[in-house]
Amino acid sequence: MAKFKKGESISVKKGISDPDYPTIDISGWQGRIVEFDGEDEDGELYIVAWDSISLKSMDANVILDAIEEGIDYSLITLYAKDFEKASPRDKEKDVESALAELEEEFFWSDLGEQGERIRVVLKTAKSNSEKDRLKAWEIYLKSKLKFPMEVIFVGESEGVFKEGTALSLLSIDSVSDVMGVMGTAMLEKGNASVPLCELDTEIENEANLALYDYCIWYANH
């Protein structure tokens, strides 16, 4: 009969390393029993889901490696001799929240260098809220873009903007709950507000990469 039950909180004993990453000491990490995973000559094996505090302490390189290998970094298989019962440090809804934040942060890893640039920007956001993430992009774009900037409107033709029209972006002005980061573009009949997510550029340089990264994030977040 299994010693531990599903849902019980456990704490890893001192001196225990991650079975998949022997250089990483997981002493004191906590989680909850997911299921009994059998028994061999070394004892009972259990699948453990890390709690939110343990998840947030994970090394980014380990998470990226796990994603690349198709491994669920939120789970670990441990022998019963390597952990003991403990009082929970959080609630399961906290685990869900932590996982959502990590998935948002590392979702972009499949995009290689671009994904890493996007991830770096998102890490500067004060929280995972839409408002704070857009604010992080606004600050980042203001630091990277050089004005005036030649761009092309690639959104649907509407009002003063026509698809394929070349524009001169003059500045970044605000953040909209509906259309994201907004800028001012120069038109023949005066200036107009335009969402940066509907702009593109034909020239590849650091500034334009920043705009492209934002557009990719905005279209997929």
Secondary structure, DSSP 8 states (H G I E B T S, - for coil): --SS-TT-EEEE-TT-B-SS-TTSB-TT-EEEEEEEEEEETTEEEEEEEE-HHHHHTS-HHHHHHHHHHT--TTEEEEEGGGEEE---SS-HHHHHHHHHHHHHHHGGGGGHHHHHHHHHHHHTSSSSSHHHHHHHHHHHHHHH--SSEEEEE-S--BTTB-TT-EEEEEEEEEEETTTEEEEEEEETTEEEEEEGGGEE-SS-SHHHHHHHHHHHHHHH-
